[in-house]
Amino acid sequence: MLMLTRRYFSSKYLSTPLVRFIDDLQKRDLIVLTHPTFPFKEQDILSYASSLPNVLYAGFDATANSLHIGNLLILTSLIRSSQFGCTPLLLIGEGTAAVGDPSGQTGDRQQISRDELNENARFLTEQLHKIMENANTLSASKPLPFKILNNIDWYKETTMLDFLMSSRRFRVGDMLRIGPVKNRMDNDQTLSFSEFTYQILQANDWLFLSQKYDCLFQLGGSDQLGNFKTGFENVRAETGKQSLGICVPLLTDGNGNKLGKSAKGIDGSGFWLSAEKSSPFAFYQYFRQLHDDISAQLLLQFSLKEVEEILKIIEEHNNKLGKWIAQTHLADEMTSLVHGHEGLELARRCSQLLFNGSLDDLEKLEPETVKGLFGEASTFNIPKNSVKTLGEVAEITKPGGAQLMTKGALKINGVRISDPDQKLDVEKFLLKNQFSLICWGKRKFSLIQWL
């Protein structure tokens, strides 16, 4: 159960939008690491930040054509900074993605083509614009200030000589001590020269943003502390100005699993912020099914609502455990933010149908309505003649499914199926609208459309 301690600071510390935002981060327990460090007093960081401009940035490398749940905490924090009157810069890392961040890797990242990087950056730009539009709809404030940038815009004209000349500011010894680099070297794992120089590019991003947009504050995940230090020193060496980096925590679900690309939604797919990759229904249900012991914390950390309002929701949640109060608030708000009001309504309708309805209710719907409710990301398109056994169907809908079904984990149209060698008769598993409803475990639903 989450118990919250309210923190209050003298008004002299809360003099700027950026300081008020950082104070809000503290109240939400979102500050785990900083550079520079402030080891003794919480007021120290507020006093330090009071001299900084009301501009901040966070980067999103274009390694995929969608953001994922691991990016959402950074995004909601940037949006809240905007609500306080700061200007967040949402930086798409098309240039840095070409090099590859060594953080969290045990070997070289797979090379991504320039065309794919450009396409990924285009998708991310559209996605971020949509999310910020939804944030404006949810916010009671005036239109929220923000800028979406792409670092390829300043790297595409940079020559190798330009890069090498600017790199004279960096010391190899310091670069070798950066966490991700040191870990790879200590464990005798390969590290490419391009990955080694990633920290230089990120440091130059911060320098560019400090010079053009007066941005001296960066927000990122807890694996970015080393890059923050490199960037801090780079900005100070070139401009003489102090800056600040804050790391937000690595979040896990009730089972201790990292909330990131590897997280699985209710349909068994990866957990993305794109309706094409994770349906609004799967997105909604991921939050709706969070454990009671983690949902209150995540509501506090993700929500765009003011802390005082969240405290009241959490108090009600703690008094009525098992009623899914925090989960419902979080699922509603995050689905509205990422997928808009229409996406939320689809998710609610699909949830009502599956958890409170019946197969008869599902069969009454037109095929296009069913597809719309589940979305492409929660639907498997399987040619009727391509599979012979139910075990093959299980493997298509869930890796390792043939083994899992022998333990009673699979239902098709509400009927438990346990024999992977059972011959498939598609007609026996067709609902009236030509679909089959798959359920793994108790609540992981997806749809099969037979072609």
N, C-alpha and C positions, 0 to 999 in steps of 0.2 A: 504494500500500500504506500503510495507516495505522500509523504508529509512535507509541506512546504514552509520554509521560513521566509517571511517577508523582509526585504532589505530596504532601508531608506538611507539616503545620503543627503548631506547638506546641500542646499540649493546652489551654493557656489560651485559645486562639482557638476551640476546639471545645466550648464549654461548654453550648450550648443546642441543641435540635433544629433550630431555624431556621439556626443557624450551620453545623451539620453538613450540612444540606441544601444550603446555598449552597456549601460546600466540595465537595460532590458535583457540583453544577452546574459548578464550575470543572474538576474532574477529567474531566468529559465534554465539555469545550469548548463549553458551552452559554451562556456569558455573553459577549455581544458588545458590549452597551452598558448603561450604568447611569445612573440619576440619583438622588442626586448622583454625580459622577464620582470615580474613585479611580485617578489616573494613574500612580502610582509603585510601590506595593507590593500584591501580591495579598492580604497579610494585612490591609491597610487595610479592605477591605470586610467581612472577617470580624470585625474589631474593632468596626466601626460597627454591624454587624448583631447583635452580642452583647447590645445594649441593647434590641432590638426584641422584641415579643411573638411567640410561636410561631404566628402566624396569617398567612395570605396569601390573595390572591384573584387570579382571572383572569376576564375577561369574554368571553362568547360571544353576540354580537348575534343576535337571532332573525330574520335576513334570509332564512332557508331553513328547511325542515322537517327538516333533518339537518345534523349537523356534517360536516366534510370532512377530508381528510388533513392540510391545513394546521393544523387544530386539534389534531391528535393529539399533536404534540410538547409542546404546552402541557399537555394532559391527562395524559400520562405523567409529566411533571415534577410536576404537582400530586399525582399518586398517590404518587410517590416521597417527596414532602414529608410525606405522611401516614405512610409507612413509617418516617420518621425521628421521628414523634411530633408533627408540626405539624398544625394544622387548616386544610385548604384550603377556601375559599369559592368555589364554582363559580357565578358570577353570570350568569344569563341576561338579556340586554339586550333585553327587549321594549320598554321605554321608549326606549332609545337607538337601537334599530333603526327606530323611527318617525321619528327625526330624520335618521339616516344619517351614517355615518363617512366623511369626505372622503378618508381615506387610500387611496392606490392608485387613485383615480378621476380621470378627466379631464373629467368632466361630472356633472351632477346624477344621483343615484341614482333609479331608478324608485320611485315612491311605492308603498308596500305598505299595504293596507287594515288597519284595526284588527282586523277579524275574522281575517284571514290571519296577522297578527302574533301574535294570541292562540293560534291553532292551531299556528303554528310553535313558540311557546314551550312549548306542551303536549308536542309531539313531542320537543323538545330535553330537557325535564325527564325524560321517560321514557327517552330514550336515555342520558342521563348517569347515571341511577339504574342502568340495566342494566350500563353499563360499570363503574361502581363496585362493583356486585355481583360481576361477573366478576373485578375486581381483588382483591376479598377472597378469592375462590376461589384465585387464583394466588399470593396473598401468604402467606408463612409466618408473618406477624405476626398479632397479635390483630386483631379487626375494625377496619378503618381509619376514623379519624374524618374526617368531611367534612360540609359543608352545601351544599345547592343552593338558591339564592335567585333572585328575579326582581325587577329594579329597577322594574317597573311598580307593585309594591306600595307604594313610597314616592313615585312620581311621580303616581299616579292621583288623589291628593288635593291635589296642588300646583297653585295657581292661577297665572295669568300674573303677577299682582302679586307673589306669593311668589317666583317665578323672577326677576323683574326686581330685586326688592329684594336677593336673595342675589347677584345678578350685579355688585353694586357693588364686590365684591372684585377683579374681573377688569379688566385694562387692555387696551384694544383694540390698542394698539401691540404688546404682548406676544403677543396672540392672532394678529395678522397675521404674526408671525415663526415661528409653528409650521409645520414642514416642509410638510405637505399643503396648508395654506392658502396659504403663500408660493408654492409651486410652481404652484398654480392661478392665482394673481394674476399671477405673473411671465410665465406663458404665455398670458395673456389668455383664460383659460378661465372659464366661469361658475362661480359659487359661491353657493348659496342662503344666506339668513340662517339657516335651520334647520341646515344643515351647518356653518356658521360657529360656531354655538353648541354643536355636539356636544362640543367639549372641555370646556365648562362642565358639561354633564351628566355626563361621565365623571369630572371632578374632584369633582363633588358625590356621585357614587357612592362614591368613595374616602373622602370626608369622612363620609358616612353610615356606612360599614362601620368606619371608625376609631372612631366614637363608640359604635356599638352592639356591635361585635364585637372592638374593640381591634385592628383590622387595619391595620398600617402598612407592609405589603409587598405590592407588586403585580408580577405576572409577565405578560409579553405578548410580542408579536412585535416585530421590529426597527423596524416602522413606527409604533410607539406611543410612541417616546421623547418627542416633543413633548407628548403627552397626559400622560405621566408627570410631566413638568416642571410642567405646569399643575396637576395634582393634588397634587403635592408642595407647591407654594406655597399651595394652598388649604387643605390640612390644617394646614400650619404656621401660617398666618394665623389660623385658627379655633381651633386646639387648643394651639398652641405646641409641638407634638411634631414630631420628625424622622421621616421615612419613607424608604422605599427602593423604587425600581423597577428591575427587571432585564429586559432584552430578550434573548430567545433568538434564534438565527440564522434567517435565511431559508434553507430547505433546497432543494436542487435534486437532480435525478436525474443519472445518468451522462451524459445528453445536454445538461445545463445547463437543463432545464425546471423551472420552479417546481412544488414539490409543493403543490398547492392545489386549488381548485374546478375549474381548467382541466386538471388532470392526467387522463390517460386510463388506464382499466384495461384488462385483457386482452380484455374484450369491447367495447372502444371507447367505453364510457360514461364519464361523469364519475366521479371517485374520491371516493365518499362513505362515511360510517360507518354507513349504513343498508342492510340487506339488500334493501330494496325498491328502492333506487337503485343500489347496486353489490353484486352477489352475493358471498357469502363466498368462492366460487371465484375471482372476479375480484380481490377484495381480497387473498387469499392469494398469487395469482400475481404481483400487482404487486410485492410484497416478494421473492418467490421468484426473480424474474427481474432483480433489480437487478444492475448491473455490479459486478464484484469491487472496483473502485477506489472505490466509494461504500458498499458494503454494510457493511463493518466500522465505518465512521464512524457510519452510521445505527443499527447495532446498539448501539453505545456510547451514542448519544444518545436512542434510543427505549426501550431495554429497561428493565424493572423490576428486573432482576437487579443484584446488587452489582458494582461496578467490577472487583473482583479476579476474580470469576467470568467476567465478559465478557472480561477480558484473556486468560484461558486459551483461551476460544473463538476470539478473534481470532488468537492465536498459532497455533492449529491451522489456522485458515482461511488464514493467510499461508503456512503450510508446505504447504498442499494446495490451491493456487489452482486453480479450475476444478471443485472438488468441491461448491461451493454451501453450504459449511458455515455461514458467517455468515448467508447469505440464508435458509437453512432454519430456523435458530434464530429469526431475526427474524420470518419469516412465521408460524411456529407460535405464537410468543408474542403477536404483535399480533392475529392472527385469534382466538385464545382470548380476548383482552381485549375485543375489539369484538363478536365474534359468539358467544362461549362455546365450550365443548367440542364441542357438537353442530355448530356452524358450522365448526369446524376439521375435524371428521371428514368433513363434506360436501365441504369444499374439497379435502381429501386424496384422497377417493374419486374426485371428478370429475377431479382432476389425474392420478391414476393411470390412469383410463380413457382420457383424451385423449392422454397422452404416452407411455403404455406399453401401451395396449390396442389395439383395432381397431374398425372399424365394426361387425363382427359382435358384439363385446362390447356395444356401445351398443345395437344392435338387439334384443338379448336382454332388455333392461330394459323394465319396464312404463312406459307414458307418465307416470304420476304420479311414478315414481322418477326419470325423466329430468328432469322439470320441477323436482323437488326438488333435484337435484344442481346444475343450472344457476341456478335461482332466477329470479324474475320479471325482475330487472334485466338478466339476460343472455339473455333470450328475447324474440324479436320475434313478435308475433301478426299474421299477414298473411292476410286473406281471399283465397281462391284466385282469385277473379274480379277482384281489384282491381289486379293487375299483369299486363302482357302480355309483357314482355321481361326477360331476366336483368339488363340494365342498371338497370331499375327496382328489382329486388331488391337490387342492389348499392347503389343510392342510399339505400334504406331502412335498410340495415344499416350504412352508413358514408357520411357526407357526402362528396361528390366521388367516390363509389365507382365510378361508370360510367367515369370517366377512369382511375382507378387499376387497374381490372381489365384494361384494355388492356395494362398493363405486367406482367401475370401475377401480380398481388397477391392474387387471390381464388381460393379453392377451395370447392366445394360437395360435401360428402360425399367429400372427398379428391381430387376431380377438378378440375384447374385450368380456370377459365372465363375467356376473354379477350375475347369478342365481346359488347359491350353490346346489340347489336341482335338477338341470338339469341332466337327466340321461346321463351317459357317453357312447358314441358309439366310441370306440377306433379307428375304421376304418376311421371315419370322421376327426379325428385329426392326422392321420398319414401322414407324408411327404413321398416322394417316397423312401427315405432311411430308413424308419421305425422309425423315431424319431418324437418328437414334440418339438417345440421351446416355452419355457416359458419366459414371460417378466413381471416382477413386476415393476410398476411405468413406468418411461420412459426408464431406461437404465439397469435394473438389470436382466440380461439374464441367463438362465440355460437351460439344455436339459433334456428331458425325453427319455429314451430308454425303449421301451415296450418289456417285456419278454414273 
